[in-house]
Amino acid sequence: MVWLDVAVEAEGPHAVIHPYGEIDLTTTGILWDTLDRVIQQASVPKIEVDMSDVSFMDCAGIRALIPIKQHAREQGGTFVLTHVPHVVERLLAAVGLDHELEPCEKPGWEPIRSMPFRGDGLGWPWTPSRP
């Protein structure tokens, strides 16, 4: 059985969205509705989607995240994925969207993303390098 729960932490225009479970064709509507409500309630949305508890995501998840990011940007806001699990990173890279959903800059706030290990100590261009 495919499932998804979404929790929201909001303080002013800044919201942290916590999806728990699988993001696919059958559950993406839950994520979309939550993100859309958050954007509608904030005049300049600053949205962080903490992906740490996402166990699976397919292209339907991408089809939900890209328009939400564009909508947030149109309102002058930001949209950031954080704590992205390897399975989601692989999907984003495979479809060439790893740069489209990269973290936006936000003063005083450094998004944390997991980094694939390539043996040379370097990550993809949107990941922080290891010290």
WOWO-V543487 format. One record per run of one state. SS is the DSSP state (H for helix, E for strand, L for the rest). FROM is the first residue (numbers start at 1). TO is the last residue. If there is no record, write none. Layout:
ss=SS from=FROM to=TO
ss=SS from=FROM to=TO
//
This chain:
ss=L from=1 to=3
ss=E from=4 to=11
ss=L from=12 to=13
ss=E from=14 to=23
ss=L from=24 to=27
ss=H from=28 to=41
ss=L from=42 to=45
ss=E from=46 to=50
ss=L from=51 to=53
ss=E from=54 to=57
ss=L from=58 to=58
ss=H from=59 to=74
ss=L from=75 to=77
ss=E from=78 to=82
ss=L from=83 to=85
ss=H from=86 to=94
ss=L from=95 to=105
ss=E from=106 to=106
ss=L from=107 to=108
ss=E from=109 to=109
ss=L from=110 to=131
//
